[in-house]
Amino acid sequence: MVNIKNDSKVIHADITAIIMTNNEEKHIERCLLSIKDFAKKIVIIDSFSTDNTLNILKKYNIEVLQHAWINYSSQLNWGIENANIKTEWIFRLDPDEIASKIFAKKIANYLKNLSSKTSGISIIRRLIFLEKEINFGGDFPQKMVRIWRNGKGKCENTWSDEHIIVNGNIKHTNLDIIDKNLNNITWWTTKHNKFAIRETIEFFLEKERKEENDDLNLAKKEKLKKNLKFKIYYNLPMGLRSFLFFIYKYIFRLGFLNGWQGFAWCFLQGFWYRFLVDLKILELKKIMKNNNLNLKQAVKKEYGIEL
């Protein structure tokens, strides 16, 4: 964790940006350039990249902490606990995301004017998919907590759809970040196949998980989405629910207004991905039944993952 050198006239926000990397040579410099003028400190948590990511980071004299990857929430929480962060605020950013120019310009003054009762800040996340901003379909622009007061928040303990939970009030701002991944569609489907494994694991864990983090708050919209998924969506018939979700996104949430990219997004994310999760749930149930295994044993056998 180190400072990035900037012009002495630049006034930094009292904020540390924490970024997790693994083979992000296409994105990391673009990400750093979008935040270096306002972030007082930057923390990189790398899961042993083998491409040019680490060499790019050396150009900015950034100290990198390395830790073996288990899942997103455990990696982020490890970073929060081990990076010795001293700033008042922490900002979570993915390497394929960038802070908008307005965000960079206004964040310092915004933080200064917040009440001491505010512990978390929800911002806008925009998505560029196949060179088109996806602003219909119900997913984006997305409001989510990405900034929190140091010592007042952490990532919820989950294997998928991770959110920041905070101890205190959450305030929303229209300041935005942009998610624009530069990899091809093969990379996207491979990544989401891995996501589907994580969501399958989370599906089973949610059934046996006890209430945790009673003293921490999930943003209302994020809590609603989680409840809708596990209390309504997963109670619909397998296969049918993914098709209905696609119809909901593409027709009722106007995904068609984003043109052919909107169809691609709603089909891939709304139907293909959700149906893939259903198939993996069926597979894991079959493995547990046929081999008389519990969840932990089945996940280890099928995916080589230790729970």
C-alpha positions in Angstrom: 0.0 0.0 0.0 1.7 3.2 -1.2 1.0 6.7 -2.5 0.9 7.4 -6.2 2.8 10.5 -7.0 0.6 13.4 -8.2 0.9 17.1 -8.8 1.2 18.8 -5.4 -1.9 21.0 -6.3 -4.2 18.0 -6.4 -6.3 17.6 -3.3 -6.8 13.9 -2.5 -9.9 12.5 -1.0 -9.2 10.7 2.3 -9.9 7.4 0.6 -8.1 4.2 -0.2 -9.0 2.4 -3.4 -8.7 -1.4 -3.1 -8.4 -3.4 -6.3 -8.2 -7.2 -6.7 -6.3 -8.4 -9.7 -5.5 -11.7 -11.5 -4.0 -11.3 -15.0 -5.5 -7.9 -15.7 -2.9 -6.5 -18.0 -5.6 -5.2 -20.4 -7.3 -3.2 -17.7 -5.2 -2.3 -14.7 -3.4 0.8 -16.1 -6.7 2.3 -17.4 -8.2 1.7 -13.9 -5.3 3.3 -12.1 -5.3 6.4 -14.3 -9.0 7.0 -13.5 -8.4 7.1 -9.8 -4.8 8.3 -9.2 -5.7 12.0 -8.9 -8.2 11.6 -6.1 -7.3 8.4 -4.2 -4.9 9.1 -1.4 -3.8 5.5 -1.4 -4.2 2.5 -3.6 -4.1 -1.1 -2.5 -3.7 -4.0 -5.0 -4.6 -7.5 -3.8 -3.2 -9.8 -6.5 -3.9 -13.6 -6.7 -0.6 -14.4 -8.3 -0.9 -13.0 -11.8 1.2 -14.6 -14.5 0.8 -12.0 -17.2 2.2 -8.4 -17.4 -0.1 -7.1 -14.6 2.7 -6.9 -11.9 5.1 -5.2 -14.3 2.5 -2.5 -15.1 2.0 -1.9 -11.4 5.8 -1.4 -10.9 5.5 1.6 -13.2 3.4 3.3 -10.5 5.5 2.1 -7.6 2.5 0.4 -6.1 3.2 -2.2 -3.4 1.2 -5.4 -4.2 -0.1 -7.8 -1.6 -0.6 -11.3 -2.8 -3.0 -13.9 -1.5 -4.3 -17.2 -2.9 -7.8 -16.9 -4.3 -10.8 -18.6 -2.7 -13.7 -16.4 -3.6 -14.4 -12.7 -4.0 -15.7 -12.0 -0.6 -12.9 -13.8 1.3 -10.3 -12.1 -0.9 -11.7 -8.6 -0.4 -12.0 -9.1 3.4 -8.5 -10.4 3.6 -7.3 -7.3 1.8 -9.3 -5.0 4.1 -7.8 -6.8 7.2 -4.2 -7.0 6.0 -3.5 -3.8 4.0 -3.1 -1.5 7.0 -5.5 1.1 5.7 -5.3 4.4 7.5 -7.7 6.6 5.4 -11.2 7.5 6.6 -12.8 5.9 3.6 -12.4 2.7 1.5 -13.4 2.4 -2.1 -13.9 -1.0 -3.8 -13.1 -1.0 -7.6 -12.6 -3.9 -10.0 -9.7 -3.7 -12.5 -12.0 -3.6 -15.5 -13.9 -0.6 -14.1 -13.0 3.1 -14.2 -14.2 6.1 -12.2 -15.9 8.7 -14.3 -14.3 12.2 -14.6 -17.2 13.7 -12.6 -16.6 11.1 -9.9 -12.9 11.9 -9.7 -13.6 15.6 -9.6 -16.4 15.6 -7.0 -15.7 12.7 -4.6 -13.3 14.6 -2.2 -15.8 17.4 -1.5 -18.7 15.0 -1.3 -17.0 13.0 1.4 -16.1 16.1 3.4 -19.7 17.1 3.6 -21.1 13.8 4.8 -22.6 13.4 8.3 -20.6 11.3 10.7 -23.6 9.0 10.9 -23.0 7.9 7.3 -21.1 4.7 7.1 -21.7 3.6 3.5 -22.1 5.2 0.1 -24.1 3.8 -2.7 -22.9 4.9 -6.2 -24.0 4.3 -9.8 -22.3 1.5 -11.8 -22.7 1.6 -15.6 -22.0 -1.3 -18.0 -20.6 -1.1 -21.5 -21.3 -4.5 -23.2 -20.3 -5.2 -26.8 -19.6 -1.5 -27.2 -23.1 -0.5 -26.1 -24.2 1.0 -22.7 -26.8 -1.4 -21.3 -29.3 1.0 -19.6 -32.4 -1.1 -20.1 -33.3 -4.6 -18.9 -33.4 -4.0 -15.2 -29.7 -4.5 -14.4 -28.0 -1.2 -15.2 -27.4 1.6 -14.2 -26.9 -0.2 -11.0 -26.9 1.2 -7.5 -24.5 -0.4 -5.1 -22.4 0.3 -2.0 -18.8 0.7 -3.1 -17.5 3.2 -0.6 -17.6 2.8 3.2 -16.1 4.3 6.3 -12.9 2.5 7.5 -13.8 0.0 10.2 -17.5 0.2 9.4 -17.9 -2.3 6.6 -16.9 -5.5 5.0 -18.0 -7.9 2.2 -20.8 -10.2 3.1 -19.9 -13.9 3.5 -21.1 -15.3 0.2 -19.9 -17.2 -2.9 -21.8 -15.1 -5.4 -23.4 -11.7 -5.9 -21.2 -10.1 -3.3 -22.3 -6.8 -1.6 -20.7 -4.6 1.1 -22.5 -4.6 4.4 -22.0 -1.7 6.8 -22.5 -0.8 10.4 -24.4 2.5 10.1 -26.4 4.6 7.6 -26.1 4.3 3.8 -26.3 7.4 1.6 -26.8 7.4 -2.2 -24.9 9.5 -4.7 -25.2 9.8 -8.5 -21.4 9.7 -8.9 -20.7 6.9 -11.2 -18.1 4.3 -12.3 -18.1 2.5 -15.7 -17.6 -1.3 -16.2 -16.1 -1.8 -19.7 -14.3 -5.1 -20.0 -12.0 -5.4 -23.1 -11.9 -9.2 -23.4 -13.9 -11.1 -26.0 -17.1 -13.0 -25.6 -15.3 -16.4 -25.1 -13.7 -14.9 -22.1 -17.1 -13.6 -20.9 -18.8 -17.0 -21.2 -15.8 -18.8 -19.5 -15.9 -16.3 -16.6 -19.7 -16.8 -16.2 -19.3 -20.5 -16.2 -17.0 -20.0 -13.2 -19.6 -17.6 -11.7 -22.3 -20.4 -12.2 -20.2 -22.8 -10.1 -20.0 -20.2 -7.3 -23.7 -19.4 -7.5 -24.5 -23.2 -7.4 -22.4 -23.4 -4.2 -24.2 -20.4 -2.7 -27.6 -21.9 -3.6 -26.9 -24.9 -1.3 -25.1 -22.9 1.4 -28.0 -20.4 1.7 -30.3 -23.3 2.8 -28.1 -24.2 5.7 -26.5 -20.8 6.6 -27.5 -19.3 9.9 -28.2 -15.6 10.3 -24.9 -13.7 10.2 -23.8 -10.1 10.7 -26.9 -9.0 12.6 -25.1 -5.7 13.4 -24.4 -4.9 9.8 -26.7 -3.5 7.1 -27.2 -4.4 3.5 -28.5 -1.6 1.3 -32.3 -2.0 0.9 -32.3 -2.6 -2.8 -29.5 -5.2 -2.5 -31.4 -6.9 0.3 -34.6 -6.9 -1.8 -32.8 -8.5 -4.7 -31.3 -11.2 -2.5 -34.8 -12.0 -1.0 -36.4 -12.1 -4.5 -33.8 -14.6 -5.7 -33.9 -17.0 -2.8 -37.5 -16.7 -1.7 -39.3 -16.4 -5.1 -37.0 -17.1 -8.1 -35.6 -20.3 -6.8 -39.1 -21.6 -5.8 -40.1 -21.5 -9.5 -39.6 -24.7 -11.6 -36.1 -25.2 -12.9 -35.7 -24.3 -16.6 -38.9 -22.3 -16.7 -37.6 -19.7 -14.3 -34.6 -18.8 -16.5 -36.9 -18.4 -19.5 -39.3 -16.2 -17.5 -36.4 -14.2 -16.3 -35.3 -13.5 -19.9 -38.8 -12.5 -20.9 -39.0 -10.2 -17.8 -35.7 -8.5 -18.7 -36.1 -8.3 -22.4 -39.8 -7.4 -22.7 -41.1 -6.0 -19.4 -37.9 -4.2 -18.4 -37.4 -3.0 -22.0 -34.1 -4.7 -22.7 -35.0 -4.6 -26.5 -34.4 -0.8 -26.4 -30.7 -1.6 -26.3 -30.8 -3.1 -29.8 -29.0 -6.3 -30.6 -26.6 -5.8 -27.7 -29.7 -5.7 -25.4 -30.9 -9.0 -26.8 -27.4 -10.5 -26.4 -27.2 -9.3 -22.8 -30.7 -10.4 -21.7 -30.2 -13.8 -23.4 -26.8 -14.5 -22.1 -27.2 -13.1 -18.6 -30.9 -13.6 -18.2 -31.4 -17.0 -19.8 -28.1 -18.8 -20.6 -26.4 -18.0 -17.3 -29.4 -18.7 -15.2 -30.1 -22.0 -17.0 -26.5 -23.0 -16.6 -26.8 -22.5 -12.8 -29.9 -24.7 -12.8 -28.0 -27.5 -14.6 -25.1 -27.3 -12.2 -27.6 -27.5 -9.3 -29.1 -30.7 -10.8 -25.6 -32.1 -11.3 -24.5 -31.4 -7.7 -27.7 -32.9 -6.3 -27.1 -36.0 -8.4 -23.5 -36.3 -7.3 -24.5 -36.0 -3.6 -27.3 -38.6 -4.0 -25.4 -41.2 -6.1 -22.2 -41.0 -4.0 -23.8 -40.5 -0.6 -21.8 -37.3 -0.2 -22.5 -34.1 1.8 -22.2 -30.7 0.2 -18.6 -30.1 1.2 -17.5 -33.5 -0.1 -19.5 -33.1 -3.4 -18.0 -29.7 -4.1 -14.5 -31.0 -3.5 -15.1 -34.0 -5.8 -16.7 -32.0 -8.6 -14.9 -28.7 -8.6 -11.9 -29.3 -6.4 -13.0 -26.4 -4.1 -12.6 -26.6 -0.3 -15.6 -25.2 1.6 
